[in-house]
């Protein structure tokens, strides 16, 4: 997974991106660590495994939340990109 990196201009405009990048990196690291410890969680059939341990089930729950977090950060970043693009278009349109 490649995590996006914000430009200095984007960070100046939206400084919260710095902490969101750190959060996304930490979430990705946690995700990789959980899959390293429990590779069987990558199998879609795992959720139906009646012999799953409590730790495996909790790890799977954490993975689900990490995926939701990553999605939320991506949507937030996309929104900021859209707002910035709209602002640039307005500036360009007013230059003429």
Secondary structure, 3 states (H helix, E strand, C coil): CCCCCCCHHHHHHCCHHHHHHHHHHHHHHHHHHHHHHCHHHHCHHHHHCCCCCHHHHHHHHHHHHHHHHHHHHHHHHHHHHHHHHHHHHHHHHHCC
